[in-house]
Every structure is written in structure tokens, then in C-alpha cells.
Amino acid sequence: MNTQLALVVSNNAQQGGQAQGAQLAQRIFLYANELYRVPSAYRHARTQQGIAYISQGGRDFIVPTGEGINLDRGSDVVLVSPLRKEALILELFV
């Protein structure tokens, strides 16, 4: 199995860590050992609290509090779970 793991670092070029023009659509609360499948309509995810482990298209990302990633709309499945057995608040943008 060929996978990649990336730590998402701060990007000051994006205001508030969200994709330019994106609108907050949903806020998800996940507890330790929970897994959430992100619907394909969302194009950006940002952690509000906790550290997220996000897997999409064979790539894995660790996203710390206040940071976000752009989601591939063409990706078949995006999965999110909290790390360190802590609660996670994830914001999803369209």
C-alpha cells in the first residue's frame, strides 16, 4: 500500500486558514475513537479544537488546531478522526 503522511503547517496567505471564498457549512464534534466520512460536497476542512487525522485519496494529513486543508472534490472518500484520544471540532466549508 502506497500512502503519504503530511503535517499541515501554517499558511498565512489564507485568511483564517480557510479557502478563499469558502462558506462555513457544518461544524462536527468527534470524540476519541470516532470516525467521520466527509460528504463530497465540501471543499475545505479546518480544525477548531484538537488535532485531526484526515485521510483522502491515499494521502494522510495531521491537521493541528486552527489549521485546515483543501479537500479534493473528486476524491471518493475523505475520513476524519481525532488524535490523542481528545475531542475534535471540525469545520467544513463549501
ZILINNOR-V198224 format. One record per backbone hydrogen bond with DSSP energy under -0.5 kcal/mol. NH is the residue of the N-H (numbers start at 0). CO is the residue of the C=O. Records with the same first field share a line. If there is no record, write none. Layout:
BEGIN
NH->CO ; CO
END
This chain:
BEGIN
2->0
3->57
5->59
7->5 ; 61
13->10
14->12
16->13
17->14
21->18
24->91
25->91
27->89
29->27 ; 87
33->30
35->79
37->35 ; 77
41->38
42->92
43->92
44->68
45->90
46->66
47->88
48->88
51->62
52->80
53->51 ; 60
54->78
55->58
56->76
58->55
59->3
60->53
61->5
62->51 ; 60
63->61
65->46
66->63
68->44
70->42
72->70
74->71
77->37
78->54
79->35
80->52
82->50
85->82
87->29
88->48
89->27 ; 87
90->45
91->25
92->43
93->22
END
